[in-house]
Amino acid sequence: MTEAWIRIEDWLRQHSPGAFGKLAGPAGSAAITAAQERLGVTFPVELVESLRRHDGLTEWVCFFPEQEPLSLDQIVEFYEIRMDVAEDVDGFETHSPNDEPWWSPQWFPFGGYDGDLQVVDARPGVGQGRLGLAPNSSGGDFSAAYPSLGAYLTVVADAFEAGGAVGVWHLYFAADGEIWWDQAGKTELNGEPLRPAHHVRPGMEPGHA
């Protein structure tokens, strides 16, 4: 986990300092403990390790290929919202055609965007620790889950360093030098050019041929 974060940080520091500067500092141990006590839960070990590296982002940037990393406060907020809503709409139960409930008390948000959450599944069993999705409009989706949060961050670090995809998502540089994740073959964003990030050679700044 920490090794993957260090690799991501090192690549961003060299190739996208703007994105690197939007990483928040670590969440404090006391704050993490208080959050767990407030929710009456114990966070997965990998989620705590990640929070102790970075407490989300200081402002939005297309940082990761699926969802943006949440702060500790956002994790608490989204967890409480999902728990409240699930109780009102029978969201803890599985309803056809879904194989998963809308929410589980043992799902812990890591990332989020537009109401959808990327969650660590802490339920006992063979899938414990995997990273999947909890959409806002349907049941949970672990069909393309990563075996762990650390495994996901390692795949992202590999894509930063060597190119390739994370699922269907490829890494680009936008015209302003910011990183951007999109599907293969994209050439522009809002009318401005997108450049595949894996064309960058070590020591080169984004925006140079």
C-alpha positions in Angstrom: 0.0 0.0 0.0 2.5 2.6 1.1 5.0 1.5 -1.6 2.3 2.0 -4.2 1.5 5.5 -2.9 5.2 6.4 -2.9 5.5 5.3 -6.6 2.4 7.4 -7.5 3.8 10.4 -5.6 7.2 10.2 -7.3 5.7 10.0 -10.7 3.3 12.9 -10.1 6.1 15.0 -8.5 8.1 14.7 -11.7 5.4 14.7 -14.4 2.3 16.4 -12.9 3.3 18.7 -10.0 -0.2 20.4 -10.2 -1.9 17.1 -9.4 0.7 16.2 -6.8 0.1 19.5 -5.0 -3.6 18.6 -4.6 -2.9 15.5 -2.5 -3.8 16.2 1.1 -1.5 15.4 3.9 -2.1 12.4 6.2 -5.1 12.0 8.4 -4.2 12.0 12.1 -4.5 8.9 14.2 -6.8 10.7 16.7 -9.1 11.8 13.9 -9.2 8.2 12.4 -10.0 6.8 15.9 -12.8 9.4 16.4 -14.3 8.6 13.0 -14.5 4.9 13.8 -16.0 5.6 17.2 -18.6 7.9 15.7 -19.6 5.2 13.1 -19.3 2.3 15.6 -17.0 0.4 13.2 -13.4 -0.6 12.6 -12.0 0.6 9.3 -10.1 -2.0 7.1 -6.4 -1.9 7.7 -5.6 -0.9 4.2 -8.0 2.0 4.3 -6.4 3.3 7.5 -2.9 2.9 5.9 -4.0 4.9 2.9 -5.6 7.7 5.0 -2.4 7.9 7.0 -0.6 8.7 3.7 -3.2 11.0 2.2 -6.5 12.4 3.6 -8.1 12.7 0.1 -7.5 15.7 -2.1 -7.4 19.4 -1.3 -9.4 20.1 -4.5 -10.8 18.1 -7.3 -8.5 16.7 -10.0 -9.0 13.7 -12.3 -6.6 11.8 -10.0 -7.5 8.1 -10.3 -9.1 6.2 -13.2 -12.5 5.4 -11.5 -13.2 7.5 -8.4 -11.3 10.2 -6.6 -9.9 9.4 -3.2 -12.1 10.6 -0.3 -11.0 12.4 2.8 -11.8 11.0 6.2 -14.6 13.5 6.7 -16.1 12.5 3.3 -15.8 8.8 4.2 -17.8 9.4 7.4 -20.4 11.5 5.6 -21.0 9.1 2.7 -21.1 6.1 5.1 -23.7 7.8 7.3 -25.8 8.9 4.3 -25.8 5.4 2.8 -26.7 3.8 6.1 -29.6 6.2 6.6 -30.9 5.8 3.1 -30.5 2.0 3.0 -32.6 1.7 6.2 -35.4 3.6 4.5 -35.4 1.8 1.2 -34.6 -1.8 2.3 -31.2 -1.2 0.8 -29.4 -3.8 3.0 -31.2 -6.7 1.2 -30.5 -8.2 -2.2 -33.2 -7.6 -4.8 -33.4 -9.2 -8.2 -31.7 -8.8 -10.6 -28.8 -7.7 -8.4 -26.5 -10.1 -6.7 -25.5 -7.6 -4.1 -27.4 -5.2 -1.8 -27.5 -1.5 -2.4 -25.4 -1.0 0.7 -23.7 -3.1 3.4 -22.6 -1.8 6.8 -19.3 -3.6 6.1 -18.6 -1.5 2.9 -16.2 1.3 3.5 -15.8 4.1 1.0 -12.3 4.8 -0.5 -13.3 6.8 -3.5 -16.3 8.7 -4.8 -17.7 10.6 -7.7 -21.2 11.9 -8.6 -22.8 9.7 -5.9 -21.1 6.5 -6.8 -18.6 5.0 -4.3 -15.6 2.8 -4.6 -15.7 0.6 -1.5 -13.5 -1.8 0.4 -15.6 -4.9 1.2 -14.9 -6.0 4.8 -17.5 -8.8 4.9 -16.1 -12.1 6.0 -15.4 -14.7 3.3 -13.3 -15.2 0.2 -14.0 -11.6 -1.1 -12.9 -9.9 2.1 -10.8 -6.8 1.4 -11.6 -6.5 -2.3 -12.3 -3.1 -3.8 -15.5 -2.8 -5.8 -18.2 -0.3 -6.6 -21.4 0.8 -4.8 -23.4 2.7 -7.4 -26.0 5.2 -6.3 -28.7 3.7 -8.5 -28.2 0.0 -8.3 -26.8 -2.8 -6.2 -23.1 -3.2 -5.4 -20.8 -4.4 -8.3 -17.8 -6.6 -7.6 -17.7 -8.2 -11.0 -14.4 -6.4 -11.8 -13.2 -5.9 -8.3 -9.6 -5.6 -7.3 -8.5 -8.2 -4.7 -7.4 -5.4 -2.4 -7.0 -1.6 -2.1 -3.2 -2.1 -2.3 -3.6 -4.1 -5.5 -5.6 -1.3 -7.1 -3.1 1.3 -6.1 -0.3 -0.9 -7.5 -2.1 -1.2 -10.8 -2.5 2.6 -10.9 1.2 3.1 -10.1 2.1 0.7 -12.9 0.0 2.7 -15.3 1.6 6.0 -14.2 5.1 4.6 -14.7 4.8 2.5 -17.8 1.5 3.3 -19.5 -1.2 0.7 -20.1 -4.7 0.7 -18.8 -6.5 0.4 -15.5 -9.6 -1.4 -16.7 -10.9 0.6 -19.6 -9.2 3.8 -18.4 -6.0 5.2 -20.0 -3.8 8.1 -18.7 -3.6 11.3 -20.7 -2.2 14.8 -20.3 -4.7 17.7 -21.0 -3.6 20.9 -22.7 -3.0 22.5 -19.4 -0.6 19.7 -18.3 -3.1 18.2 -15.8 -3.5 14.4 -15.9 -6.8 13.0 -17.2 -8.1 9.4 -17.3 -10.3 8.4 -20.3 -11.1 5.6 -22.6 -8.7 4.5 -25.3 -8.3 6.6 -28.5 -9.4 9.9 -27.0 -7.7 12.9 -28.6 -9.4 15.9 -27.1 -11.1 17.2 -23.9 -13.5 20.1 -24.2 -12.1 21.0 -27.6 -8.5 20.9 -26.4 -6.0 18.2 -27.2 -5.3 15.2 -25.1 -1.9 13.5 -25.2 -1.3 9.9 -24.1 0.9 10.2 -20.9 2.9 7.1 -21.8 4.6 9.1 -24.6 6.4 11.1 -21.9 10.0 10.1 -21.4 11.8 10.4 -18.1 12.9 13.9 -17.3 10.5 15.5 -19.8 7.7 17.9 -18.7 4.1 17.4 -19.9 3.4 19.5 -22.9 6.8 18.9 -24.6 7.1 16.7 -27.7 
